[in-house]
Amino acid sequence: MNNLKKSITLLLIIIMSVFMVNSAVFANNDVKTSESAMLRLSDDIWKMADRILEMADKIWEMADKIVETQKIQSENLKSTEDNMLKTLDLIEKWLNENNKILNALIDSNNKVANCMCWNK
């Protein structure tokens, strides 16, 4: 009977050992599978990060072009404003000169008209 107990105990120990080894193998496989999945995910994340950086570079390039365009347009606008102000100044001077000529003609006409009236 003692031998039977020892045999059963030994058999249980062997069964438990096999079970534990199998569990360890399955756990190890699960870890390997998890590691593989994590590595694939990590690789995907790096690829996405690279794409984001590429897009960010393109956005910076576009922003630089926009800033450069605004500088050029600002200079063009300033030049256009300056030319418009010069044109308005010339128009004002021209109108003032024309007003002087018109006033002189009116005065001359009034003098002629006054002279004509006195001669009657």
C-alpha positions as CSV (number, residue, x, y, z in Angstrom):
1,M,0.0,0.0,0.0
2,N,2.8,2.3,0.8
3,N,4.2,1.5,-2.6
4,L,0.9,2.3,-4.2
5,K,0.8,5.7,-2.5
6,K,4.3,6.4,-3.6
7,S,3.4,5.4,-7.1
8,I,0.3,7.5,-7.2
9,T,2.2,10.5,-5.7
10,L,5.0,10.0,-8.2
11,L,2.4,9.8,-11.0
12,L,0.7,13.0,-9.8
13,I,4.0,14.7,-9.7
14,I,4.8,13.6,-13.2
15,I,1.4,14.8,-14.5
16,M,1.8,18.1,-12.7
17,S,5.3,18.5,-14.1
18,V,4.1,17.8,-17.6
19,F,1.2,20.2,-17.1
20,M,3.5,22.9,-15.8
21,V,6.0,22.4,-18.7
22,N,3.1,22.6,-21.2
23,S,1.8,25.7,-19.4
24,A,5.2,27.3,-19.6
25,V,5.5,26.4,-23.3
26,F,2.1,27.9,-23.9
27,A,2.9,31.0,-21.8
28,N,6.2,31.3,-23.6
29,N,4.3,31.1,-26.9
30,D,1.8,33.7,-25.7
31,V,4.7,36.0,-24.7
32,K,6.4,35.5,-28.1
33,T,3.1,36.2,-29.8
34,S,2.6,39.3,-27.6
35,E,6.1,40.4,-28.3
36,S,5.6,40.0,-32.0
37,A,2.4,41.9,-31.9
38,M,4.0,44.7,-29.9
39,L,7.0,44.8,-32.3
40,R,4.6,45.1,-35.3
41,L,2.6,47.8,-33.5
42,S,5.8,49.6,-32.6
43,D,6.9,49.4,-36.2
44,D,3.6,50.8,-37.4
45,I,3.8,53.6,-35.0
46,W,7.3,54.5,-36.2
47,K,6.0,54.5,-39.8
48,M,3.1,56.7,-38.9
49,A,5.5,59.1,-37.0
50,D,7.7,59.2,-40.1
51,R,4.7,60.1,-42.3
52,I,3.6,62.8,-39.8
53,L,7.1,64.3,-39.9
54,E,7.0,64.3,-43.7
55,M,3.7,66.0,-43.6
56,A,5.0,68.5,-41.0
57,D,8.0,69.3,-43.3
58,K,5.6,69.9,-46.2
59,I,3.5,72.2,-44.0
60,W,6.6,74.1,-42.9
61,E,7.7,74.5,-46.6
62,M,4.2,75.8,-47.5
63,A,4.2,78.1,-44.5
64,D,7.6,79.5,-45.6
65,K,6.3,80.1,-49.1
66,I,3.2,81.8,-47.7
67,V,5.3,84.1,-45.6
68,E,7.6,84.9,-48.5
69,T,4.6,85.6,-50.7
70,Q,3.1,87.9,-48.0
71,K,6.4,89.8,-47.9
72,I,6.4,90.3,-51.6
73,Q,2.7,91.3,-51.7
74,S,3.3,93.6,-48.8
75,E,6.1,95.4,-50.7
76,N,3.9,95.5,-53.8
77,L,1.0,96.9,-51.8
78,K,3.3,99.6,-50.3
79,S,4.5,100.5,-53.8
80,T,1.0,100.6,-55.1
81,E,-0.2,102.8,-52.2
82,D,2.8,105.1,-52.7
83,N,2.0,105.4,-56.4
84,M,-1.6,106.1,-55.7
85,L,-0.7,108.9,-53.3
86,K,1.7,110.4,-55.8
87,T,-1.1,110.3,-58.4
88,L,-3.5,111.9,-56.1
89,D,-1.0,114.6,-55.3
90,L,-0.5,115.3,-59.0
91,I,-4.2,115.4,-59.6
92,E,-4.6,117.9,-56.7
93,K,-1.8,120.1,-58.1
94,W,-3.3,119.8,-61.6
95,L,-6.8,120.8,-60.2
96,N,-5.2,123.7,-58.2
97,E,-3.5,125.0,-61.4
98,N,-6.6,124.6,-63.4
99,N,-8.6,126.4,-60.7
100,K,-6.0,129.3,-60.9
101,I,-6.4,129.4,-64.7
102,L,-10.2,129.3,-64.4
103,N,-10.1,132.0,-61.8
104,A,-7.8,134.1,-64.0
105,L,-10.1,133.6,-67.0
106,I,-13.2,134.5,-64.8
107,D,-11.4,137.6,-63.6
108,S,-10.4,138.5,-67.1
109,N,-13.9,137.9,-68.4
110,N,-15.3,140.0,-65.5
111,K,-12.9,142.8,-66.4
112,V,-13.9,142.6,-70.0
113,A,-17.5,142.5,-69.1
114,N,-17.1,145.5,-66.7
115,C,-15.3,147.4,-69.4
116,M,-18.0,146.7,-71.9
117,C,-20.6,147.8,-69.4
118,W,-18.9,151.2,-68.8
119,N,-18.6,151.9,-72.4
120,K,-22.3,151.8,-73.0
